[in-house]
Amino acid sequence: MAVITETERLLVRPWTREPADLASLYDMYSRPEVVRFFGNMAPLTAPEQAVEMLRRWELRGSRDGWYDIWAVELRESGQVVGTTMIKQLPGPDDPVLSDDIEVGWHLHPDHWGNGYATEAARALIDREWAHTSTEQIYAVTDPGNEASKAVTRRLGMSYLGRRTDWYGGTEVDAFVLRRPTPR
């Protein structure tokens, strides 16, 4: 299986339609505590909805495969612990994509508090800086999502304030990380 990036503890890899991945997707996104900050998304109520979720994500990825939404897996056990992404933000006319690049994460509640979101996002940010000319990377959070805001702080992102530039005009708290200047 293709590995997008890896850390000492994690592999970031494509989601598949294999039964184990679909079960992980369903388990995570059927939980109200996971999707409560996703705007109008309701928890999944049937396992077959995981296939539709993957299909929608595939439409959000880039044609060259560089930007996408991926599984986060523990290297040691192979257990999927969440989702991470680096992708173009949907603009005010969602689903039209903007030129702004977003890093993001969703973790299964059993794996909250282990630093996996920060670690996976940091690996994707480093990959972006190393292989593209992107000058800034954004993160957006629901205004009430304090845990995701804490991840942005650990990543060294700066708060931009409340914005409605993306996701069809949904109000979000926006954060930015600018490309480091060479020393």
Rosetta constraint file for C-alpha pairs under 8 A:
AtomPair CA 1 CA 13 HARMONIC 7.51 0.50
AtomPair CA 2 CA 13 HARMONIC 6.16 0.50
AtomPair CA 2 CA 14 HARMONIC 7.03 0.50
AtomPair CA 3 CA 11 HARMONIC 6.61 0.50
AtomPair CA 3 CA 12 HARMONIC 5.97 0.50
AtomPair CA 3 CA 13 HARMONIC 4.67 0.50
AtomPair CA 3 CA 14 HARMONIC 7.38 0.50
AtomPair CA 4 CA 11 HARMONIC 7.66 0.50
AtomPair CA 4 CA 12 HARMONIC 5.45 0.50
AtomPair CA 4 CA 13 HARMONIC 5.24 0.50
AtomPair CA 4 CA 14 HARMONIC 7.44 0.50
AtomPair CA 5 CA 11 HARMONIC 6.27 0.50
AtomPair CA 5 CA 12 HARMONIC 5.34 0.50
AtomPair CA 5 CA 13 HARMONIC 7.29 0.50
AtomPair CA 5 CA 123 HARMONIC 6.58 0.50
AtomPair CA 5 CA 124 HARMONIC 6.97 0.50
AtomPair CA 5 CA 127 HARMONIC 7.48 0.50
AtomPair CA 6 CA 10 HARMONIC 5.58 0.50
AtomPair CA 6 CA 11 HARMONIC 4.46 0.50
AtomPair CA 6 CA 12 HARMONIC 5.89 0.50
AtomPair CA 6 CA 120 HARMONIC 7.83 0.50
AtomPair CA 6 CA 123 HARMONIC 6.89 0.50
AtomPair CA 7 CA 11 HARMONIC 6.50 0.50
AtomPair CA 7 CA 119 HARMONIC 7.35 0.50
AtomPair CA 7 CA 120 HARMONIC 7.49 0.50
AtomPair CA 7 CA 123 HARMONIC 6.88 0.50
AtomPair CA 8 CA 75 HARMONIC 7.78 0.50
AtomPair CA 9 CA 74 HARMONIC 5.97 0.50
AtomPair CA 9 CA 75 HARMONIC 5.51 0.50
AtomPair CA 9 CA 76 HARMONIC 7.16 0.50
AtomPair CA 10 CA 72 HARMONIC 6.58 0.50
AtomPair CA 10 CA 73 HARMONIC 5.59 0.50
AtomPair CA 10 CA 74 HARMONIC 4.77 0.50
AtomPair CA 10 CA 75 HARMONIC 5.06 0.50
AtomPair CA 10 CA 116 HARMONIC 7.72 0.50
AtomPair CA 10 CA 119 HARMONIC 7.96 0.50
AtomPair CA 10 CA 120 HARMONIC 7.13 0.50
AtomPair CA 11 CA 72 HARMONIC 5.87 0.50
AtomPair CA 11 CA 73 HARMONIC 5.15 0.50
AtomPair CA 11 CA 74 HARMONIC 6.34 0.50
AtomPair CA 11 CA 75 HARMONIC 5.87 0.50
AtomPair CA 12 CA 70 HARMONIC 6.25 0.50
AtomPair CA 12 CA 71 HARMONIC 5.71 0.50
AtomPair CA 12 CA 72 HARMONIC 4.77 0.50
AtomPair CA 12 CA 73 HARMONIC 6.37 0.50
AtomPair CA 12 CA 84 HARMONIC 7.63 0.50
AtomPair CA 12 CA 120 HARMONIC 7.13 0.50
AtomPair CA 13 CA 70 HARMONIC 5.50 0.50
AtomPair CA 13 CA 71 HARMONIC 5.38 0.50
AtomPair CA 13 CA 72 HARMONIC 6.66 0.50
AtomPair CA 13 CA 73 HARMONIC 7.66 0.50
AtomPair CA 14 CA 69 HARMONIC 7.42 0.50
AtomPair CA 14 CA 70 HARMONIC 4.77 0.50
AtomPair CA 14 CA 71 HARMONIC 5.82 0.50
AtomPair CA 15 CA 21 HARMONIC 6.56 0.50
AtomPair CA 15 CA 54 HARMONIC 7.65 0.50
AtomPair CA 15 CA 69 HARMONIC 7.85 0.50
AtomPair CA 15 CA 70 HARMONIC 5.57 0.50
AtomPair CA 15 CA 71 HARMONIC 5.34 0.50
AtomPair CA 16 CA 21 HARMONIC 6.04 0.50
AtomPair CA 16 CA 22 HARMONIC 7.46 0.50
AtomPair CA 17 CA 21 HARMONIC 6.40 0.50
AtomPair CA 17 CA 22 HARMONIC 6.01 0.50
AtomPair CA 17 CA 51 HARMONIC 6.98 0.50
AtomPair CA 18 CA 22 HARMONIC 6.26 0.50
AtomPair CA 19 CA 23 HARMONIC 6.00 0.50
AtomPair CA 20 CA 24 HARMONIC 6.20 0.50
AtomPair CA 21 CA 25 HARMONIC 6.14 0.50
AtomPair CA 21 CA 80 HARMONIC 7.74 0.50
AtomPair CA 22 CA 26 HARMONIC 6.09 0.50
AtomPair CA 22 CA 47 HARMONIC 7.47 0.50
AtomPair CA 22 CA 50 HARMONIC 5.78 0.50
AtomPair CA 22 CA 51 HARMONIC 6.94 0.50
AtomPair CA 23 CA 27 HARMONIC 5.98 0.50
AtomPair CA 23 CA 47 HARMONIC 7.05 0.50
AtomPair CA 23 CA 50 HARMONIC 7.87 0.50
AtomPair CA 24 CA 28 HARMONIC 6.13 0.50
AtomPair CA 24 CA 80 HARMONIC 6.74 0.50
AtomPair CA 25 CA 29 HARMONIC 5.96 0.50
AtomPair CA 25 CA 50 HARMONIC 5.96 0.50
AtomPair CA 26 CA 30 HARMONIC 5.62 0.50
AtomPair CA 26 CA 44 HARMONIC 6.65 0.50
AtomPair CA 26 CA 46 HARMONIC 7.66 0.50
AtomPair CA 26 CA 47 HARMONIC 5.58 0.50
AtomPair CA 26 CA 49 HARMONIC 7.47 0.50
AtomPair CA 26 CA 50 HARMONIC 5.50 0.50
AtomPair CA 27 CA 31 HARMONIC 6.94 0.50
AtomPair CA 28 CA 34 HARMONIC 6.83 0.50
AtomPair CA 28 CA 82 HARMONIC 7.59 0.50
AtomPair CA 28 CA 107 HARMONIC 7.51 0.50
AtomPair CA 28 CA 108 HARMONIC 5.24 0.50
AtomPair CA 28 CA 109 HARMONIC 7.78 0.50
AtomPair CA 29 CA 34 HARMONIC 6.27 0.50
AtomPair CA 29 CA 35 HARMONIC 6.37 0.50
AtomPair CA 29 CA 43 HARMONIC 5.78 0.50
AtomPair CA 29 CA 44 HARMONIC 5.84 0.50
AtomPair CA 30 CA 34 HARMONIC 7.83 0.50
AtomPair CA 30 CA 35 HARMONIC 7.84 0.50
AtomPair CA 30 CA 43 HARMONIC 4.42 0.50
AtomPair CA 30 CA 44 HARMONIC 4.27 0.50
AtomPair CA 30 CA 45 HARMONIC 6.16 0.50
AtomPair CA 31 CA 35 HARMONIC 6.70 0.50
AtomPair CA 31 CA 43 HARMONIC 5.87 0.50
AtomPair CA 31 CA 44 HARMONIC 7.65 0.50
AtomPair CA 32 CA 36 HARMONIC 5.60 0.50
AtomPair CA 32 CA 42 HARMONIC 7.59 0.50
AtomPair CA 32 CA 43 HARMONIC 5.63 0.50
AtomPair CA 33 CA 109 HARMONIC 7.68 0.50
AtomPair CA 34 CA 106 HARMONIC 7.25 0.50
AtomPair CA 34 CA 107 HARMONIC 7.42 0.50
AtomPair CA 34 CA 108 HARMONIC 7.04 0.50
AtomPair CA 34 CA 109 HARMONIC 7.13 0.50
AtomPair CA 35 CA 41 HARMONIC 6.59 0.50
AtomPair CA 35 CA 42 HARMONIC 6.72 0.50
AtomPair CA 35 CA 43 HARMONIC 6.11 0.50
AtomPair CA 36 CA 41 HARMONIC 7.77 0.50
AtomPair CA 36 CA 42 HARMONIC 7.71 0.50
AtomPair CA 37 CA 141 HARMONIC 7.78 0.50
AtomPair CA 37 CA 142 HARMONIC 5.62 0.50
AtomPair CA 37 CA 144 HARMONIC 7.56 0.50
AtomPair CA 37 CA 145 HARMONIC 6.65 0.50
AtomPair CA 38 CA 142 HARMONIC 7.37 0.50
AtomPair CA 39 CA 142 HARMONIC 7.77 0.50
AtomPair CA 39 CA 170 HARMONIC 7.71 0.50
AtomPair CA 44 CA 49 HARMONIC 6.37 0.50
AtomPair CA 44 CA 50 HARMONIC 7.60 0.50
AtomPair CA 45 CA 49 HARMONIC 7.44 0.50
AtomPair CA 46 CA 50 HARMONIC 7.94 0.50
AtomPair CA 48 CA 52 HARMONIC 7.27 0.50
AtomPair CA 49 CA 53 HARMONIC 6.24 0.50
AtomPair CA 50 CA 54 HARMONIC 6.31 0.50
AtomPair CA 51 CA 55 HARMONIC 6.30 0.50
AtomPair CA 52 CA 56 HARMONIC 6.28 0.50
AtomPair CA 53 CA 57 HARMONIC 6.27 0.50
AtomPair CA 54 CA 58 HARMONIC 6.14 0.50
AtomPair CA 55 CA 59 HARMONIC 6.56 0.50
AtomPair CA 56 CA 60 HARMONIC 6.66 0.50
AtomPair CA 57 CA 61 HARMONIC 6.49 0.50
AtomPair CA 57 CA 68 HARMONIC 7.41 0.50
AtomPair CA 57 CA 69 HARMONIC 6.56 0.50
AtomPair CA 58 CA 68 HARMONIC 7.27 0.50
AtomPair CA 58 CA 69 HARMONIC 7.93 0.50
AtomPair CA 60 CA 68 HARMONIC 6.90 0.50
AtomPair CA 60 CA 87 HARMONIC 7.64 0.50
AtomPair CA 60 CA 88 HARMONIC 7.84 0.50
AtomPair CA 61 CA 65 HARMONIC 6.57 0.50
AtomPair CA 61 CA 66 HARMONIC 7.75 0.50
AtomPair CA 61 CA 67 HARMONIC 5.28 0.50
AtomPair CA 61 CA 68 HARMONIC 4.29 0.50
AtomPair CA 61 CA 69 HARMONIC 7.09 0.50
AtomPair CA 61 CA 87 HARMONIC 6.59 0.50
AtomPair CA 61 CA 88 HARMONIC 7.87 0.50
AtomPair CA 62 CA 66 HARMONIC 6.25 0.50
AtomPair CA 62 CA 67 HARMONIC 5.20 0.50
AtomPair CA 62 CA 68 HARMONIC 6.61 0.50
AtomPair CA 62 CA 87 HARMONIC 7.58 0.50
AtomPair CA 67 CA 85 HARMONIC 7.49 0.50
AtomPair CA 67 CA 86 HARMONIC 5.54 0.50
AtomPair CA 67 CA 87 HARMONIC 4.55 0.50
AtomPair CA 67 CA 88 HARMONIC 7.16 0.50
AtomPair CA 68 CA 85 HARMONIC 5.80 0.50
AtomPair CA 68 CA 86 HARMONIC 5.98 0.50
AtomPair CA 68 CA 87 HARMONIC 5.53 0.50
AtomPair CA 69 CA 83 HARMONIC 6.88 0.50
AtomPair CA 69 CA 84 HARMONIC 5.88 0.50
AtomPair CA 69 CA 85 HARMONIC 4.29 0.50
AtomPair CA 69 CA 86 HARMONIC 6.76 0.50
AtomPair CA 69 CA 87 HARMONIC 7.43 0.50
AtomPair CA 70 CA 83 HARMONIC 5.57 0.50
AtomPair CA 70 CA 84 HARMONIC 5.41 0.50
AtomPair CA 70 CA 85 HARMONIC 5.91 0.50
AtomPair CA 71 CA 80 HARMONIC 6.62 0.50
AtomPair CA 71 CA 81 HARMONIC 7.77 0.50
AtomPair CA 71 CA 82 HARMONIC 5.99 0.50
AtomPair CA 71 CA 83 HARMONIC 4.65 0.50
AtomPair CA 71 CA 84 HARMONIC 6.39 0.50
AtomPair CA 72 CA 80 HARMONIC 5.67 0.50
AtomPair CA 72 CA 81 HARMONIC 5.74 0.50
AtomPair CA 72 CA 82 HARMONIC 5.07 0.50
AtomPair CA 72 CA 83 HARMONIC 5.36 0.50
AtomPair CA 72 CA 84 HARMONIC 6.49 0.50
AtomPair CA 72 CA 120 HARMONIC 7.25 0.50
AtomPair CA 73 CA 78 HARMONIC 5.61 0.50
AtomPair CA 73 CA 79 HARMONIC 5.37 0.50
AtomPair CA 73 CA 80 HARMONIC 4.21 0.50
AtomPair CA 73 CA 81 HARMONIC 5.73 0.50
AtomPair CA 73 CA 82 HARMONIC 7.27 0.50
AtomPair CA 74 CA 78 HARMONIC 5.13 0.50
AtomPair CA 74 CA 79 HARMONIC 5.38 0.50
AtomPair CA 74 CA 80 HARMONIC 6.41 0.50
AtomPair CA 74 CA 81 HARMONIC 6.97 0.50
AtomPair CA 75 CA 79 HARMONIC 7.89 0.50
AtomPair CA 81 CA 107 HARMONIC 5.97 0.50
AtomPair CA 81 CA 108 HARMONIC 5.67 0.50
AtomPair CA 81 CA 110 HARMONIC 7.96 0.50
AtomPair CA 81 CA 111 HARMONIC 6.19 0.50
AtomPair CA 82 CA 105 HARMONIC 7.39 0.50
AtomPair CA 82 CA 106 HARMONIC 5.59 0.50
AtomPair CA 82 CA 107 HARMONIC 4.01 0.50
AtomPair CA 82 CA 108 HARMONIC 5.46 0.50
AtomPair CA 83 CA 105 HARMONIC 5.50 0.50
AtomPair CA 83 CA 106 HARMONIC 5.06 0.50
AtomPair CA 83 CA 107 HARMONIC 6.13 0.50
AtomPair CA 84 CA 103 HARMONIC 7.52 0.50
AtomPair CA 84 CA 104 HARMONIC 5.57 0.50
AtomPair CA 84 CA 105 HARMONIC 4.20 0.50
AtomPair CA 84 CA 106 HARMONIC 6.39 0.50
AtomPair CA 84 CA 117 HARMONIC 7.45 0.50
AtomPair CA 84 CA 120 HARMONIC 6.71 0.50
AtomPair CA 84 CA 121 HARMONIC 6.72 0.50
AtomPair CA 85 CA 102 HARMONIC 7.58 0.50
AtomPair CA 85 CA 103 HARMONIC 5.51 0.50
AtomPair CA 85 CA 104 HARMONIC 5.12 0.50
AtomPair CA 85 CA 105 HARMONIC 6.29 0.50
AtomPair CA 85 CA 121 HARMONIC 7.58 0.50
AtomPair CA 85 CA 124 HARMONIC 7.71 0.50
AtomPair CA 86 CA 101 HARMONIC 6.76 0.50
AtomPair CA 86 CA 102 HARMONIC 5.38 0.50
AtomPair CA 86 CA 103 HARMONIC 4.38 0.50
AtomPair CA 86 CA 104 HARMONIC 6.49 0.50
AtomPair CA 86 CA 124 HARMONIC 6.74 0.50
AtomPair CA 86 CA 125 HARMONIC 7.94 0.50
AtomPair CA 87 CA 101 HARMONIC 5.46 0.50
AtomPair CA 87 CA 102 HARMONIC 5.32 0.50
AtomPair CA 87 CA 103 HARMONIC 6.72 0.50
AtomPair CA 88 CA 97 HARMONIC 5.98 0.50
AtomPair CA 88 CA 98 HARMONIC 6.08 0.50
AtomPair CA 88 CA 99 HARMONIC 6.08 0.50
AtomPair CA 88 CA 100 HARMONIC 5.58 0.50
AtomPair CA 88 CA 101 HARMONIC 4.55 0.50
AtomPair CA 88 CA 102 HARMONIC 5.96 0.50
AtomPair CA 89 CA 97 HARMONIC 5.78 0.50
AtomPair CA 89 CA 98 HARMONIC 5.54 0.50
AtomPair CA 89 CA 99 HARMONIC 7.16 0.50
AtomPair CA 89 CA 100 HARMONIC 5.62 0.50
AtomPair CA 89 CA 101 HARMONIC 5.82 0.50
AtomPair CA 89 CA 102 HARMONIC 5.74 0.50
AtomPair CA 89 CA 166 HARMONIC 6.36 0.50
AtomPair CA 89 CA 167 HARMONIC 7.22 0.50
AtomPair CA 90 CA 94 HARMONIC 5.19 0.50
AtomPair CA 90 CA 95 HARMONIC 5.56 0.50
AtomPair CA 90 CA 96 HARMONIC 5.70 0.50
AtomPair CA 90 CA 97 HARMONIC 4.22 0.50
AtomPair CA 90 CA 98 HARMONIC 5.63 0.50
AtomPair CA 90 CA 166 HARMONIC 5.47 0.50
AtomPair CA 90 CA 167 HARMONIC 5.10 0.50
AtomPair CA 90 CA 168 HARMONIC 7.18 0.50
AtomPair CA 91 CA 95 HARMONIC 6.92 0.50
AtomPair CA 91 CA 96 HARMONIC 5.76 0.50
AtomPair CA 91 CA 97 HARMONIC 5.28 0.50
AtomPair CA 91 CA 98 HARMONIC 4.93 0.50
AtomPair CA 91 CA 165 HARMONIC 6.19 0.50
AtomPair CA 91 CA 166 HARMONIC 4.20 0.50
AtomPair CA 91 CA 167 HARMONIC 5.60 0.50
AtomPair CA 91 CA 168 HARMONIC 6.05 0.50
AtomPair CA 91 CA 169 HARMONIC 7.66 0.50
AtomPair CA 92 CA 96 HARMONIC 7.78 0.50
AtomPair CA 92 CA 164 HARMONIC 7.27 0.50
AtomPair CA 92 CA 165 HARMONIC 5.45 0.50
AtomPair CA 92 CA 166 HARMONIC 4.84 0.50
AtomPair CA 92 CA 167 HARMONIC 5.85 0.50
AtomPair CA 92 CA 168 HARMONIC 4.06 0.50
AtomPair CA 92 CA 169 HARMONIC 4.89 0.50
AtomPair CA 93 CA 166 HARMONIC 7.95 0.50
AtomPair CA 93 CA 167 HARMONIC 7.57 0.50
AtomPair CA 93 CA 168 HARMONIC 5.16 0.50
AtomPair CA 93 CA 169 HARMONIC 7.68 0.50
AtomPair CA 94 CA 166 HARMONIC 7.39 0.50
AtomPair CA 94 CA 167 HARMONIC 5.55 0.50
AtomPair CA 94 CA 168 HARMONIC 4.59 0.50
AtomPair CA 95 CA 167 HARMONIC 7.64 0.50
AtomPair CA 95 CA 168 HARMONIC 7.54 0.50
AtomPair CA 98 CA 166 HARMONIC 7.85 0.50
AtomPair CA 100 CA 137 HARMONIC 7.22 0.50
AtomPair CA 100 CA 138 HARMONIC 7.21 0.50
AtomPair CA 101 CA 134 HARMONIC 7.97 0.50
AtomPair CA 101 CA 136 HARMONIC 7.37 0.50
AtomPair CA 101 CA 137 HARMONIC 5.22 0.50
AtomPair CA 101 CA 138 HARMONIC 5.97 0.50
AtomPair CA 102 CA 137 HARMONIC 5.67 0.50
AtomPair CA 102 CA 138 HARMONIC 4.65 0.50
AtomPair CA 102 CA 139 HARMONIC 5.36 0.50
AtomPair CA 102 CA 140 HARMONIC 7.56 0.50
AtomPair CA 103 CA 121 HARMONIC 6.46 0.50
AtomPair CA 103 CA 124 HARMONIC 7.58 0.50
AtomPair CA 103 CA 125 HARMONIC 7.39 0.50
AtomPair CA 103 CA 137 HARMONIC 6.73 0.50
AtomPair CA 103 CA 138 HARMONIC 6.24 0.50
AtomPair CA 103 CA 139 HARMONIC 5.44 0.50
AtomPair CA 104 CA 121 HARMONIC 6.73 0.50
AtomPair CA 104 CA 139 HARMONIC 6.19 0.50
AtomPair CA 104 CA 140 HARMONIC 7.70 0.50
AtomPair CA 105 CA 117 HARMONIC 5.86 0.50
AtomPair CA 105 CA 121 HARMONIC 7.09 0.50
AtomPair CA 106 CA 117 HARMONIC 7.34 0.50
AtomPair CA 107 CA 111 HARMONIC 6.48 0.50
AtomPair CA 107 CA 112 HARMONIC 6.48 0.50
AtomPair CA 107 CA 117 HARMONIC 7.02 0.50
AtomPair CA 108 CA 112 HARMONIC 6.78 0.50
AtomPair CA 111 CA 116 HARMONIC 7.72 0.50
AtomPair CA 112 CA 116 HARMONIC 7.77 0.50
AtomPair CA 115 CA 119 HARMONIC 6.11 0.50
AtomPair CA 116 CA 120 HARMONIC 5.96 0.50
AtomPair CA 117 CA 121 HARMONIC 6.00 0.50
AtomPair CA 117 CA 151 HARMONIC 7.04 0.50
AtomPair CA 118 CA 122 HARMONIC 5.89 0.50
AtomPair CA 118 CA 151 HARMONIC 5.67 0.50
AtomPair CA 118 CA 152 HARMONIC 7.90 0.50
AtomPair CA 118 CA 154 HARMONIC 6.89 0.50
AtomPair CA 118 CA 155 HARMONIC 6.60 0.50
AtomPair CA 119 CA 123 HARMONIC 6.29 0.50
AtomPair CA 120 CA 124 HARMONIC 6.43 0.50
AtomPair CA 121 CA 125 HARMONIC 6.14 0.50
AtomPair CA 121 CA 155 HARMONIC 7.98 0.50
AtomPair CA 122 CA 126 HARMONIC 6.11 0.50
AtomPair CA 122 CA 155 HARMONIC 6.68 0.50
AtomPair CA 123 CA 127 HARMONIC 6.17 0.50
AtomPair CA 124 CA 128 HARMONIC 6.15 0.50
AtomPair CA 125 CA 129 HARMONIC 6.25 0.50
AtomPair CA 125 CA 137 HARMONIC 7.73 0.50
AtomPair CA 126 CA 130 HARMONIC 6.09 0.50
AtomPair CA 127 CA 131 HARMONIC 6.18 0.50
AtomPair CA 128 CA 132 HARMONIC 5.63 0.50
AtomPair CA 128 CA 134 HARMONIC 7.10 0.50
AtomPair CA 129 CA 133 HARMONIC 6.96 0.50
AtomPair CA 129 CA 134 HARMONIC 6.76 0.50
AtomPair CA 129 CA 179 HARMONIC 6.78 0.50
AtomPair CA 134 CA 179 HARMONIC 7.38 0.50
AtomPair CA 135 CA 178 HARMONIC 5.86 0.50
AtomPair CA 135 CA 179 HARMONIC 5.07 0.50
AtomPair CA 136 CA 176 HARMONIC 6.51 0.50
AtomPair CA 136 CA 177 HARMONIC 5.49 0.50
AtomPair CA 136 CA 178 HARMONIC 4.27 0.50
AtomPair CA 136 CA 179 HARMONIC 5.70 0.50
AtomPair CA 137 CA 176 HARMONIC 5.61 0.50
AtomPair CA 137 CA 177 HARMONIC 5.24 0.50
AtomPair CA 137 CA 178 HARMONIC 6.50 0.50
AtomPair CA 137 CA 179 HARMONIC 8.00 0.50
AtomPair CA 138 CA 174 HARMONIC 6.90 0.50
AtomPair CA 138 CA 175 HARMONIC 5.47 0.50
AtomPair CA 138 CA 176 HARMONIC 4.41 0.50
AtomPair CA 138 CA 177 HARMONIC 6.38 0.50
AtomPair CA 139 CA 152 HARMONIC 7.16 0.50
AtomPair CA 139 CA 174 HARMONIC 5.96 0.50
AtomPair CA 139 CA 175 HARMONIC 5.12 0.50
AtomPair CA 139 CA 176 HARMONIC 6.38 0.50
AtomPair CA 140 CA 172 HARMONIC 5.96 0.50
AtomPair CA 140 CA 173 HARMONIC 5.59 0.50
AtomPair CA 140 CA 174 HARMONIC 4.65 0.50
AtomPair CA 140 CA 175 HARMONIC 6.25 0.50
AtomPair CA 141 CA 145 HARMONIC 6.31 0.50
AtomPair CA 141 CA 148 HARMONIC 6.51 0.50
AtomPair CA 141 CA 149 HARMONIC 6.84 0.50
AtomPair CA 141 CA 172 HARMONIC 5.58 0.50
AtomPair CA 141 CA 173 HARMONIC 5.24 0.50
AtomPair CA 141 CA 174 HARMONIC 6.67 0.50
AtomPair CA 142 CA 171 HARMONIC 7.62 0.50
AtomPair CA 142 CA 172 HARMONIC 5.17 0.50
AtomPair CA 142 CA 173 HARMONIC 6.14 0.50
AtomPair CA 143 CA 162 HARMONIC 7.89 0.50
AtomPair CA 143 CA 171 HARMONIC 7.95 0.50
AtomPair CA 143 CA 172 HARMONIC 5.88 0.50
AtomPair CA 143 CA 173 HARMONIC 5.40 0.50
AtomPair CA 145 CA 149 HARMONIC 6.45 0.50
AtomPair CA 146 CA 150 HARMONIC 6.19 0.50
AtomPair CA 147 CA 151 HARMONIC 6.57 0.50
AtomPair CA 148 CA 152 HARMONIC 6.47 0.50
AtomPair CA 149 CA 153 HARMONIC 6.45 0.50
AtomPair CA 150 CA 154 HARMONIC 6.33 0.50
AtomPair CA 151 CA 155 HARMONIC 6.24 0.50
AtomPair CA 152 CA 156 HARMONIC 6.41 0.50
AtomPair CA 152 CA 157 HARMONIC 5.32 0.50
AtomPair CA 152 CA 158 HARMONIC 7.86 0.50
AtomPair CA 152 CA 175 HARMONIC 7.06 0.50
AtomPair CA 153 CA 157 HARMONIC 5.56 0.50
AtomPair CA 153 CA 158 HARMONIC 7.40 0.50
AtomPair CA 156 CA 177 HARMONIC 6.86 0.50
AtomPair CA 157 CA 175 HARMONIC 5.77 0.50
AtomPair CA 157 CA 176 HARMONIC 5.15 0.50
AtomPair CA 157 CA 177 HARMONIC 4.68 0.50
AtomPair CA 158 CA 175 HARMONIC 5.26 0.50
AtomPair CA 158 CA 176 HARMONIC 5.26 0.50
AtomPair CA 158 CA 177 HARMONIC 6.39 0.50
AtomPair CA 159 CA 173 HARMONIC 7.63 0.50
AtomPair CA 159 CA 174 HARMONIC 6.12 0.50
AtomPair CA 159 CA 175 HARMONIC 4.45 0.50
AtomPair CA 159 CA 176 HARMONIC 6.64 0.50
AtomPair CA 160 CA 173 HARMONIC 7.38 0.50
AtomPair CA 160 CA 174 HARMONIC 5.31 0.50
AtomPair CA 160 CA 175 HARMONIC 5.34 0.50
AtomPair CA 160 CA 176 HARMONIC 6.94 0.50
AtomPair CA 161 CA 173 HARMONIC 5.62 0.50
AtomPair CA 161 CA 174 HARMONIC 5.72 0.50
AtomPair CA 161 CA 175 HARMONIC 7.52 0.50
AtomPair CA 162 CA 171 HARMONIC 6.41 0.50
AtomPair CA 162 CA 172 HARMONIC 5.49 0.50
AtomPair CA 162 CA 173 HARMONIC 4.54 0.50
AtomPair CA 162 CA 174 HARMONIC 6.11 0.50
AtomPair CA 163 CA 170 HARMONIC 7.98 0.50
AtomPair CA 163 CA 171 HARMONIC 5.57 0.50
AtomPair CA 163 CA 172 HARMONIC 5.50 0.50
AtomPair CA 163 CA 173 HARMONIC 6.26 0.50
AtomPair CA 163 CA 174 HARMONIC 6.31 0.50
AtomPair CA 164 CA 168 HARMONIC 7.72 0.50
AtomPair CA 164 CA 169 HARMONIC 4.45 0.50
AtomPair CA 164 CA 170 HARMONIC 5.39 0.50
AtomPair CA 164 CA 171 HARMONIC 4.75 0.50
AtomPair CA 164 CA 172 HARMONIC 6.49 0.50
AtomPair CA 165 CA 169 HARMONIC 5.76 0.50
AtomPair CA 165 CA 170 HARMONIC 7.82 0.50
AtomPair CA 166 CA 170 HARMONIC 6.72 0.50
